[in-house]
Amino acid sequence: MTPTDYRHNHYVPEWYQRRFMLPRQSRYFRLDLHPDVVTSPGGHKYTRHDLHEWSPVKMFAEDDLYTTQWGPITNTEIERFFFGKLDSDGPKALDYFTSFKHPSVDAPAFQTFLRYMSVQKLRTPKGLDYLASLGGPRHKNITLMMLQSIQHIFCATWTECVWQIADASNSPTKFIVSDHPVTVYNRACPPLSKYCLGFQDPDIRMAATHTIFPLSLNKMLILTNLNWVRDPYQNELKPRPNPQLMREAMFKFTDVQVGRFLSEDEVLMINMIIKRRAYRYIAAAKKEWLYPEREVSTDHWKKLGDGYLLMPEPRLVHLGGDIFIGYKNGHHDAFSEYGHKPWQKGYKDAARERREAETLYRFQAEWAVLRGARYTAEDYSFMRQRRGEDDADDMARHRALLKRYGRIA
């Protein structure tokens, strides 16, 4: 590549875009959510076309987005070395999680994937505008340097989430992609709320915030804060336990939930979230997929999927979760399920543990009655993969518990 090639910067890489195209498709459809209004030489105003069929080469890219300028010197090293390395390593890591099956442990793929996703959230125009706003107006060079210095900012929080890989294979509609692919959704933060205006996103550490990241036409990663799964009756905006960023965290491959097949309506709801949280552009392999709001059963932000659209299977979630590690040199370490070290406040919180014990069992019962006896997903617990199913006695206990809370007749 010539130095000029490094000045056309894709903030959504071409290789990632191609994951959302049909076989043998060279161009797909891009929708401009805010098309420009221009004035002709004669003074006539008109709105540019909002829909185009283009190649990924032309989409989700800007000239000199990552180019720094130091006086008369133009520098493309951020694109060449930082994003270049990331985009070189990223596809293999995304392939691993797109086709993830138990039992499987690939720590390098996990580390690469997590870093890629964290940077992807920051490298878009929306992410860069957010970074530039921190502490007042910043020079573009400073914003790009800041991006590199905090590239792991979301990693600890996401590591401690409940991971779910959902599947759209049974749906005629497939996933779309936006100009801000790492999308966050909090049911208490509708698009016109203060948390979502402009470049703002709900904080991923708010209890009810889910992070969704499309992996391909048929696969979607959904990350949910553990305390929200254990207690979906709390204030959605309350911070999760141990909200500190940029720290160590432990990941359990055996807890990854797989095998959830989404209905057509659920895929439409997820695409609607992606569209409403995009900054300006979305793209899809088929034109009709760009308009999920036309077919979706409800567009009520808080009631998508009865308020539980993105929730993992709660019957696979358990209480406790301390992790103890011993090393060959005799050293040891420990983490709570929320990442606390034993000497930190919050490592043991009796009141929280009692509350979560009550609310998790209640939610498991509510989910079972809402979704049925057969589990909606599976994980790899106790060294075996399992797809659970509640028997008649289990369902009777669920109904009796919900009756105590007045949730069913």
Order of alpha helices (4+ residues) and beta strands (2+ residues): beta-alpha-beta-beta-beta-beta-beta-beta-beta-alpha-alpha-alpha-alpha-alpha-beta-beta-beta-beta-beta-alpha-beta-alpha-beta-beta-beta-alpha-beta-beta-alpha
